[in-house]
C-alpha cells in the first residue's frame, strides 16, 4: 500500500509540472518537430544525416561526433532492449577497453574500469549530472529507465568536476517524445526471472507538451541459493516547449528487496596446497596458493536464514532542465538533480572454528542514508562571421552530498555442524532467528558531508577545415567526516583543470584529431602517519582518425592514447577501519589503441567490430618492487564482433538473427603473482517482428564459459571457542575467541564473469 501511495505521488508530481512553468527555446523553430531536441544534456542526437550525432558530454556544447576530439561510445535504447540490460555491466558488455564490473555481474555494485583506471561514483552520471562521489555503491540505476548509455574515455574534470581520470559513464533517463505510442513487455529467463515493463508516451494537440510513463516489476533468483531479488521501478516525465523556452522534469522511484544474500559468491581457489602450522594453535592449515575453506563450504550455498537475511534499497530522484533563449544567439541553461538513497541490510556470514568441525555464524547489520543535490547553469553565446563560427559557454556548478551510515556486527547465531551442513543447505533442517539488531544496540556511526564548487568556460570554433575546442575550470572541494574516531575529519582543496583539442577535416570522409585533457580527484583517506593523501591528478594525450564513407555505409575510427596518473592511492586494509591507511603510488601509466569498425554489407546485413590494446603499468612507487608491475584487472587485448542479419521479410513479418563473440585477454592480480587466462564467449539471438508484435530469444554466453574477471586475497578467519558447546545467541565472543587472521600471500578467491543467461521477451506496441 505504501508503494502505491508513492506511485500516486509521482504521477501527481508529473501532472502538476504541466502548470505554466518556465519553458525554454530550441536553437531554431523547426527543432520543435524533432523527436529528440538537440539541446539534451550529455546525449547523442540522431537527425538522419551522416555525422549528425551530437553530444554535450565532451565540452557542454552540442557537437557532431566527427568534430569531437575524444573517444565517445553510445549504446542506444534499441541496443539496450536487445541486451535485456539491467546493469551497467549488461549495457556495456560489447565495449572494449572497458570493464563494466570487475567483481562480477551483480545488480547492486558498480566496479567499472576504463583504460585500466578504476571509476568511482563521481564518474557515474545521470543526464550529465553526478549523484554521489564520497560514498561508493549506493547508486545502482535501473537500465530499463535509461534512453542511452554513453562513455567518454579519458579525464573530464573540466566539465564534470572531480573524477578518476579513466573516463565517465553517462546515463540518460528516458525523456518524453513528441509522438504518441505505448509499449508493454514481458520477459522470462534464467534464474526464474519474470519481468513486466511498460512505456507510454502522450502529447497534446499542438505538440508543445509531452508526458512519458516508464515502469518495471521484476523478480529473479540471485547467486546464492534461497536468495531472490524483487525490483519495482517507476519514472514519469514531462516536457513542455514554446518559442523561447523548454522545460523538462524527470522523477523516478526504484525499490529493491533481496530475501537472502545479495552478494556475488566469492569462488574459493584450490591452488597448490602447502602445509603450514599455526604457531598459536598447532593446527595444520593449507593456506598457501589456495583458500583454506576450499571444499569445506560450497561457494554458492546460503548459510543464513531466509527472511532474516535481507537487503532493502530505495532510490528516489529527480532531474530537471530549463533552457531560455534571450535572443537568437544567447541562451541560458539550468540543470538540477536531487537524489535520496536508503539502505537497510541484515546479512549472515560464516567462518569455521579451529578444528573445522562447525561453522560459526555472525550477523552483520547496517543502515545507510544518502542525499545529494547538484546544479549546473551556464550562458551560451553563438556568433557567425564570414570566416568562422564560434560558441562560448560560461557556467558554474555546485554539488552537495550527505551520507549517514550505522554499522553493527555481533557474533550471536547458532553454529552449523559440518556434518549437518548438507541438511541445512538443502532445506531439510530449518530454524528461525529472533535477534533484532535494531533494538537496544550500539551502532558505529559514520557521517560524511561533501561539497564541490566550480566555475568553467568552454569555447569551440570552426575556421576553414579546422574545428578547435577547449575549456578551463577552477574547482573547490570540501569534505567533513563526522566520525571523530577516524584520523582525518576535514579536507579542503582547490584545483584548476583544462582541456584542448583539434579536428582537421582532411576530406569529407577522413578526419584526424588530437586532444589533451587534465583530471583531478581528491583522496578522502590518510597515510600511515594520518596525513591526507595528496590528490590524484591525470593527464592524457589522445590522437586518432575517423572515417565515414560518402554513402554512410562504412564507419571506422582508430585512436591511440597515453594516460598518466600521479598519487594513486593503494589501500592497506586492517581489521579495524581506523587502522587502515593508504600508500600513494607515485605514477601509473595507461597507454594503448582503440579501434572500431562498422559496415553495412547490404540492406539486410550489418557487422561491427571493436578492439582495444592496453598496457597499464606502475612507473613510480615507494616500494621499488612494484615498479613495472601491471595494473590489476587490465586485459591487454579485448575484442568484440557483432553481426545482425535479416533472414526474411514479407507482409507476414520479419525474422532477424544476431550473433556476437567477446574476447577478453589475460590479466593479472594486483601482486602480479597470478595471471588470469583469457576467455572467449559467444552470444546468439533470434527476433521475429510482426506488425505490433515482437518476439525475441537472446542467449548470452552461449556455451556457459566459466572464467574469472578478478582475483583477490581473502583473510581466513578461524574461530577459537574457549568454552566448548553451543554458541548461543547473546553470547558475544571477545577477541580471545578469534585466532589471528591469516593473510595468504597469494590470491585465493575469484569473481566469475557473466554466466549463461537465456531470455525470452514479448513486446506489443500500439
N, C-alpha and C positions, 0 to 999 in steps of 0.2 A: 504494500500500500504506500509505503514511503517513497519507493521508486516512482510510482505513478504520479505522486504529487510533484516530484522533481521534474518529470517529463512535462506535466501540465505547465509548470512554471516556466520552463524553457520555451515552450510553444508560445505562451503569452508574451514572453520577452521578445521573441522574434516578431510577433504580430504588432506589439507596441512600437517596435522600431520603425514601423511604417509611418508613424506620425511625422509631420513635416520637420525632419532634422536637416542639418546642413548636408547637402549633397554636392557632388563635385563634377567637374567637366572632364571630358576627354580632350585629347590634343586636337581633334577635329570633329566636326559634327557627324560625319559619316561613321565614325568609330562606334557610335551607339548601336549600330546594326550588327556588330560583330559579336559572336558568341563569347569570346574571351577578350576583354579590352586590353590594350597594350600597356596599361599602367599598373597591372597587378604586381605586388611585391615579390621579388625573388622567384619568378617562374618564367618558363619559356612560353612563347605565344606563336601559334602557327596560323599564318594568314593565307596559305595556299601558294605563294610564290617561293621560289628557291631562295634559300638563305634569309627567310623572313622570321626564323626562330629568334625570339628576343628574350633577354634575361636582364634582371636588375641585380642579380646576386654578385656579379663581379665588380660593379662600380656604381650602383644605385641608379644608373641611367639606363632605360630600356635600349639595349644594344643588340643588333643582329649577331648571331653566333659567329659568323665569319669575321666580324670586327672585334671579337673578344680575345685579347691576348693571354688566354689561360685555358686549361683543360677543363671543360664542363661536360657532364653527362646527365641525362634525364631519363627517367622511367615514367611514361605517361600512364593515364588511367586504364587504357586498354591493356597495356602490358601487365599492370598490377592485377587486373582481373584474371588474365591468363595464368599468372603465377599463384593465384589464390593467396596473395601476400597478406600476412598477418603481422609480421615483424619487419624491422629494418633489414635483418638478415635475409628474409624472403625477398624483399623488394630489390635488393642489390646483389642477388646471388649470381647474376651473369656479368657483373662488372669486374674487370681485372685491376690489379694494383690496389684492391680494396677488400678488406675482410669485414663483413657485417657484424659478426660476433665470434670472437676467438675463444669464447668459453661455451660454445655450443648454441644450439637453437632453442632459446628459452624466451617466453613471452615477456619476462619482467626484467630483462637486463639488456644493456646496450654497450657491449665491449667491442667497439669498432676500431679499425686501423686503416689509415690511408697513407700510402707510400712509406710503410713501416712505422709511422708515428701513431701512437695511441690517442684517440679522440677522448675528450671529456664532455661533460654535459653542456658546456658553453659552445660546443661545436654542433649541437643539435638544435636546429631552428624550425619554427613553425611560422609560415608566411614571412620568412626573413627575420623573425623575432626570436630572441633567446628566451628559454623558460627558466632554467636553473644553471648555476655554474659551480657553486661551492659544495653542493650535495649531489653525489652520484646515484644513479639507479633509482630515481623516484619519478622519472619522466619516461613513460612507455606508451607511446601513442598507438592507437588502432589504425593500421594502414588502410583499411577499407574506407576510413573517413578522409583519406588524402586523395587529392586530384592528381598530384605528381610528386615524385621524389627526385630531387636533383642533387648533384655532387659537384662542388667546386674544389679542385685539388690545389694544395699549397696554402701558405698563410693568407689570412684575410682580415687581419686585425684593423686595417684602415677603415673598414665599413661595418664589420660585425663586432668590434671590440676585442677583448682578450680571447685567446683561443690557443689550442695545442700547437698549431703550425702545420699539421698534416693536411688540413682541409676542413670543409664544413659540409654537413648534410642538411638540406632544406626540404621540409615537407609542407606542401600547400594544402590547406584544408579545402574541401570541396566547396566551390562558390556557386551562387545562383547563375543559371544560364538564361539567355533571353529567348527561350523557346519552351513549349510545353511538352513534357514527357514523364513517364513513370516506369520504373523497372523493379520487379520483385525477383528474388533469387533464393534457391535452396541448395545447400552444399551437404554432401555426405561423404565421409572419408575415413582415413586411417585414424586409429586411436578413438574409435567411436565418435568422431566429430559429427555434429549436427549443427548447422548454421542456417539462419534465415536473415536475409537482408532486404532493405527497400531503399529506393532512391527516387524521390518525387520532386519535380520542378514545375513551377507555375509562374506565369507573367500576367501583367494587367493588359488592358486593351491597347494602350498606346505604347507598350513595350518599354516603359520607363522604369518599372519596378518588377522585381522577380524574387521569388522565395523558393528555397530548396529544403527538403527534409530527408535526412540520411539516417538510417538506423540499422542496428545489428543485434541479434541474440544468438549466442553460441555456447555450446558445451562440448568438451572433449577431455579425454584422459591425458594425463601428463606422464612424466618419465618414470616415476616410481609407481609400483602397483598400489592400488587402493587410493589413488590421487587423481583428482579431476579439477578442471577449471571452467567456471561459468563466467561469461562476459556479456555485458549489456553496453551498448554504445548508441548515443542519440545526438544528432547535430542539426538543428535548424539553422538556416542562414537567410539573410535578406540583403538585397541591394537595390538602391534607387539612384537614378542618374538623370540630370537635367542638362541644360545647355552649358552651365558653368560649374556644376557640382556633381560629385559622385560620392556615395556613402555606402559602405559595406559593413555588416556586422555578422560574426560567425561564432556563436557559442557552441559548446559541446559538453557532454557528460559521459564519463566512462567508469564502469564498475566491474571489478574483478573479484571473484570469490574462489579460493582454492580450498577444497576439502582434502586434506592430506598434506603431502610435501610439495612445495613449489619448486624445489631446486632441481637443476640438471645433475644427474648422478655423476660422481667422480669415479671413473673407471680405474680400479686398482691394477697396477702393473706387477706381473710375476717377476720379471727381471732375472738376474742371476744371483741366487741366494749365497750369502756368505755368513758363516757362524759368527755371532757376536754375543758376548756375555755382559749383561748389565752388572756393573760393579756394585750397585746398591742392593740388588735383589738376587743376583746369581742366576737370573732367568736367561736362558739362551734365546736370542732373538735373531731373526733373519731380516735385517732392515736395509742391507746394502743392495742397491740396484733393484729394489723391489719393495712392495708395500707389505708391512708386517701382518696385515689382515687379509692378504690375498688368499682366496679360497675359504676363508672363515665366515665372512659376512658378504653375502651376494650384493653386487653393486646396485641393483635396481629394487631390492626388497625394502618395503616400508616397515620401519621398526617403531613407528609412532602409533597413535590411536586415532582412527578416523573419527572426526567430529571434534576431537580436542586439538589435533594439529590442523591449523587453518591459517589462511592468509587473506586479508581484505585489502583491496587497493581501490580508492576512489579518486577520480581526477575530474575537476571542473576547470573550464577555461573559456575565454572569450577573446577574439581578435577583432579589431575594427580598423578601417582605413577610410579616411576622408581626404578628398582632393578638391581644392577650389582653384579655379582659374581666374586670375585677376584681369588678364588681357591675353592676347594671342600668344605671347612669348614668355609670360611669367605665371607661375602657378605655385601653390603651396600644398604639401602632402603631410598628413599626420597619421601615424600608425601606432596603435595602442594594443597591449597584450596583458592579460592577467591570468594567473594560474593558481589553483589550490589543489594540493595532493595530501591525502591522508592514508596512512598505512597502519594496520594492526596485524601483528604476526605472532603466532604460537607454533613453535616447531620443536620436534624431538630429535635429539642426536644420541648416538650410542657409541660407547668405547668398551673394549674388553678389560676385564681385570687381569692381574698379573699372571695367573696360570691359565688364562684363556678358557675358563670354564663357564663364564657368564658375560653377558653384555650389560654393562651399566648404562642406564638411560638418564639423560638430563634434559630438562625443559628450558627452552630459551624463548623469551618473550620480549617484544619491543613495540613501541608506538612511535609514529613519526607524523609530523605535520609540516608541510612546506607551502609557503606563499611567495608569489613573485609578481612583479609588475614591471613592464617595460614600455618606454615611449621613444619614438623616433620621429622627428619632424624636420622638414627641410624645405627650402625655397629652390625652385628650378628656373633657370634663366636660359633661354634659347635665342640664338642670333644667327642669321644667314647673311653672308656677304657675297660679293662676286667671286671671291677666291676660296672661301671656307664656310663651314657650318660648325657652330660651336654650341656646346651645352655645358652649363656650370651648375653645380649644386653646393649649397651651404646648409649645414644641418647640425643638430645637437641630439644626443641620445642620453637616456637615463635608464638604468637597470637597478632594481631593488629586489632582494630576496631575504626571506627569514625562514629558517628551519628549526624545528624543535623535536628532539628525539630523546626517548627514555628507554633504557635497556635494563633487563633483569635476567640473570642466569642462576638457576638453582638446580642442584642435583637431588631431585625429590622423588623420582619414579622407581617403581619396582624393576628389578633386573630381569633379563631374559636368559634362562639357562640355555647353553648352546645345544644341548640335546633336545630341548623343546622348541628351538628356533623354527624348524620347519612347520610345526603345528601353528604357531602364531602367524607366520608369514602366509600360510595357506588359508588362514581364517578359521581353522578348526578350533583353535583356542582364542578367546577374546576376553578383554577386560575394558573397563572404562576408567578414565582418570577424573578425579573430582577436584583436583587442585585448581584454584582460580588465581592466576598470577596477578590479577588486577586488584585484589583485596589485601589491604594492610601490608604492602610490600615497599621496600626502599629501592627506587629505581635510580640508575645512573643517568643523569640528565645532561644532554648536550644541546646547546642553543647557539646558533650562528646567525649573524646578520651580515649581509654583503651589499655594497653599493658600488656602482660604476657610472662615471660621468664621461661624456665625450663630446668633442666638437670636431667637425670634419669638413673637408672641402673636396670636391671632385670636379674634374674637367675632362671633356672629350672634344676632339677637334678633327675634322675631316678636311685635309688640304691636298688637293690633287689625288694621287694614289695612296697617300699616307693617311692612316687612321690612328691618331695618338690619344692616349688616355693616361690619367694619373690622379693621385689622391694623397691626402695627408690627414692625420688625425692626432689630436692631443687628448690623452685619457687620464683619469684619476680613479684609482682603485682603493676601496676601503673594505676591511673586514674586521668584525669583532666576534670573538669566541667567548661565550658566556660561561664556559666550563673553566673555573678557576684552578682546577687540578692540573690542567694542561700547561705546558711551559710557555706557550705563546698565545696571547689574547688579542692583540691588535696589529693590523698590517695597514700601511698607507703607502701607496706607490704612485708615481707619475710615469707616463711613458708616451713617447712620440713614435708613431709608425707611419709608413708610407708605401706607395707602390707606383710603378710607371711601366707603360707598355706601348708597343707599336705594332701595327699590322700594315703590311705593304701589299697592295693589290697588283701583283706582278702581271697577272692576266685575270679575266673574269672567272677562271677556273682554279688558278693556283694563288694561294695567299700565305706567304711566310709571316711569322710573327716572333716577337721576343718580349719577355716580361721579367720584371724584378719586383719582389714583394718582401715585406718585413712583418714579422709577427711577434706577439708579446703575450706571456701568460704569467700571472703572479703564482707563486708557490705557497700555498697555505699550510706549510709544515716546517718543522725545525730540524736543525742538525743535532749532532751528538752533544754539543755544548748548549743546546736550547736557543740558538740564534736562528733567525729566519733564513731560509734558503733563498739565495738570490733568484730573481725571476728568470724564467726560461725565455730566451729570445730565439727567433727563427729568421733566416734569410734564405731566399730561393731565387735561382735563375732558371727560367724555362724558355726554351725556343722550339719552334716547330713549324709545320706547314700543313695547310688544309687544302683539300681538293674536292671539287664537285663538278661533274660533267655538265655540259650545257643543257642536256635533256633531263638532268636531275636524277638519273637512274643509278649513278655511281657516286659514292661519297667516301672520303677517307681522310685520315689525319695521322700524323706521327709527330711525337714531341720527345724532347729529352730534357731532363731536369737535374738540378743539383741543389739539395736542401740541406742546410746545416743548422744545428741547434746547439746552444750553449746552456749550461746549468740545468741539464735534465735530471730531475731527482730520481734516485733509486731507493726505494723504501726498504728499511731494515726492520722487520717485524719482531715484536716481542709479545709475550703472553698478555701484557697489560698495555693499553694504548699509550699511556703517559711515558712508558719506557721505549716505545718505538721512535724511530727517527729516520731521517733521510740523508743520503750522501749524494751531493751533486756530481753527476758525471760531467767531466769537463766539456767534451764536444762529441756529438754524434753526427754522422753524415748519411744521407739517403739520396742516392742518385740512380737514374735508370732511364728507361724508354717506355713510352705508352704508344700503342698503335691501335687504330680502329678502322674497319673497312665495312662498307655496306653496298650491296649490289642487287638491283632488280634484274634478274636474269631474263624474265619475260613477265607479262602481266599477271601470271599465276604463281610465280616462284620468286622468293626473296631469300637472301642469305646474308649473314653478318658474322664478323669475327673480330675479336679483340685480343690483344696480347700485351703483357707487361713484363719488363725485365727490371729487377730491383736488386741493388746492393746497399744494405743498411748496416753500417759498422760503427763501432766506438773508436773515435780518433784520439781523444784525450780522456784520462781518468786518473783519480787519485791513487787507484790501485793499478800499477803497471801491468799486472797480469790480465786486466780486462781490455787493454788497448789492442785493437784489431779484431775483437770478437764481433760476431754478427748479432744484430738485434733480434730478440725473440719474436716468434710468430711472423716472420717476414720472408715468405717464399720468394726465391729468386725468379722463378718463372710462374706465370699464370696465363692460361689460355682458355677462351670460350669460343665456341662456334654454334650459331643458331641458324635454323632454316625453317621456312614455312612454305607450304605448297597447297594450292587449291586443287584437290583431286578431281572434283567435278562440280559443275554449277549449271542449273537449269531452273525452270519455273517451279519445281518441287522443292528446291533447296540447294544448299552448298555444303560440301564436305571439305574440311581443312585439316591437314596433318602438320604438326610442328615437332621438331626434334632438336636436341642440343647435346653438346658434350662440354664438360667443365673439367679442366685440368688445373690442379694446384701442386706446384713443385715442392720439393723438400725444404724444410726449415729446421731451426734448432730451438732448444730451450734457452733460457737466459744465461745458463752457465756454459753453453756450447758443448756440454758433455754428451748430450743425446741428440741425435738427428731424427726428425720426423720424416718418414718417407713420403714421397709424392702420392697423389691419388687422382684417379680419373673417374668421374661419374657421368651417367647418361640420363637424359630426360626425354620423355616422349608424351605427346598429347594428340587427341583427336577431337574435332569440333564439328557439329552439324548445326547449320543455321537454316531456319525455315520461317519466313515472314517474321512474326513477332517472337518466335521461339528460338532458344539456343540451348543445345545440349553439349556438354564438354566433359571429357575424361582426361585428366592430367596426372602423369606419374613422374615424380621427382626421385632421382637416384634409383633408376630402373632396376639395377641388379643388386641393390641394397649393399653397396660397398661400405665396409667398415674402415674408418680412418680417424685419426686424431687431428684436431685443429690446434691443440696446445698441450703442453706437459708442465706439471708443477710439482713442488715438494709439499708433502703433507706431513704435518707433525703428528707422529703416532703417540697418542696419549694412552698410557696403560695405568689403570687404577690399582691401588694397593688398599685392600679393605682390611683395616686393623681389627674390626670386630666381625668375625665370620658370621654368616647367617643372612637373613633377609635384610635387604637395604630398603627400609620402609620410607614412604613419603613423609617429609617433615624432618628427617634425619639428615641434615645437610653436612656433608663431609668438610673438614677443614683441609688445609694444604697438605697435611700429613697423609691424607687418603689418596693422594695422587703422586705417582712417581715422577721423575724428571721426564721432560718431553724430548724424545729422541729425534734429532733433525738428520734426516737422510741426506748425505752429500749429493745424491742423485735424484732426479725427478722420479716420483713413484705413483703419481696419479695422472690421468689424462681426461680431456674433454672430447667427446666424439663430435664429428661433423654431422651434417644432415643425414638422417636415416631415410629409408624409402617411405614416401607418402603417396597415397593414391586418393584422388579427389574427384568425385563426380559432381557436376554443377548443372543445374537447370535454371534458366532465367527467362522471364517473359517481359516484354516491353510493349507499352501502349501509349 
